[in-house]
Amino acid sequence: MQAMQIGFEPSLALLAEVVFWVALGVFVAAEGLVVHASVRLLFARALPPHARLSHAVELLGVVLPLVGVGVAFGLAGAELKGREDGFRTVVQIADGAAIGMMALALMGVGQSALWRAPSSPHAGHTPPTALATLRDYFALTKPKVVLLLLFTTFVSLFLTPAGLPPWQVVMWTLVGGYLMAGGANAMNMAYEADIDRVMGRTARRPIVAGRIAPQQAARFGFVLMTLSLAIFVLFVNALAALLALVGFLYYAVVYTRWLKRNTWQNIVIGGGAGAIPPLIGWAATSGQLELPAIFLFALIFYWTPPHFWALAVLKRREYAAANVPMLPVVAGERETTWQMLGYALGTVALSLVLMPLGVVGLPYLVGAVLLGGGLIALAWRLHRAPHPRAALGLYAYSLVYLFALFAAMLADRALRWLS
């Protein structure tokens, strides 16, 4: 990870420093809320000896984000003040080593898990038409989900100090990104057919309906991953390829095969998979990772729990029937909405830091404050009155929030170029 040189006009320098300290204060308050609630929940449960590993993972899911973002805030403060020291060098080396070791470890896990999809209960199903089969395979990639991920990738391509990226890099990054995310989603569907069969919103998916066998979906996902990796290596760069592979294995193996069925921290820890696309976009343009890219990752990481838990509140009974330990199932709506409020506050705090880092300017800051106010207000409303309508409102707004926030980044950068 490389450092950025941050400079402001005198009129904005003081504002940037004020925004930084306000964001840090809000983030500390949000983390205090989340950690207090999470630790209370963790130690309130009597766990048998065989569940100690799961308990340790849940504790890591609480502590590691705090430590990681805390280090990022420290580096941002040092850059804002123009100080450089050996600590930053150590963090840079650790970042590179961590990415490499994570990729190697996940590849080892993936070799033993990728092909263990459950068999299809619909053997002998009448083959559909070719066009219907194409539609089903396209549905395996979850195109609506991938579009938001691609948009965060697209915006991050234009935020680096390298300036406007070549159109070829933009095109191949988006193509490779879709194939990698689509492949991971296909793997996810192959392994979760038993869960999808219970959930109302997923009961008509191709595997559940028997139109595609789980093994076929898993192979399809592997093919998409391989094509994506080749595209990134040949037409983008090795770092973007590595990050894309880590994202694939993180979602298809770590989240799908392990976290989702075993811990209420599944969405918190697993949210890192959906937060990788901005890192890919940044690395595709600049060839390296810089501090603002880490904050973009953290922003989506903290956005994921209030977004997904809003849906989990709505579908609590279905998750309980599927034996998936989502937080509303494990701890109830009151505890869930309290933690959602904490993560919403953390999300807004992280969104503000991009201005002191010099990535964006005053127009973005105004938009981030307004959008963040809406997110916090809806999270607070849901906590005060956990009603399905309030949960649905927060879920829908969270999607609009992330899209509008990244659109504001892009608009701010466009205004800079035009001026």
Secondary structure, 3 states (H helix, E strand, C coil): CECCCCCCCHHHHHHHHHHHHHHHHHHHHHHHHHHHHHHHHHHHCCCCHHHHHHHHHHHHHHHHHHHHHHHHHHHHHHHHHCCCCHHHHHHHHHHHHHHHHHHHHHHHHHHHHCCCCCCCCCCCCCCCCHHHHHHHHHHHCCHHHHHHHHHHHHHHHCCCCCCCCCHHHHHHHHHHHHHHHHHHHHHHHHHCHHHHHHCHHHCCCCCCCCCCCHHHHHHHHHHHHHHHHHHHHHHCCHHHHHHHHHHHHHHHHHHHHHHHHHCCCHHHHHHHHHCCHHHHHHHHHHCCCEHHHHHHHHHHHHHHHHHHHHHHHHCHHHHHHCCCCCHHHHHCHHHHHHHHHHHHHHHHHHHHHCCCCCCCCHHHHHHHHHHHHHHHHHHHHHHHCCCHHHHHHHHHHHHHHHHHHHHHHHHHHHHHHHC
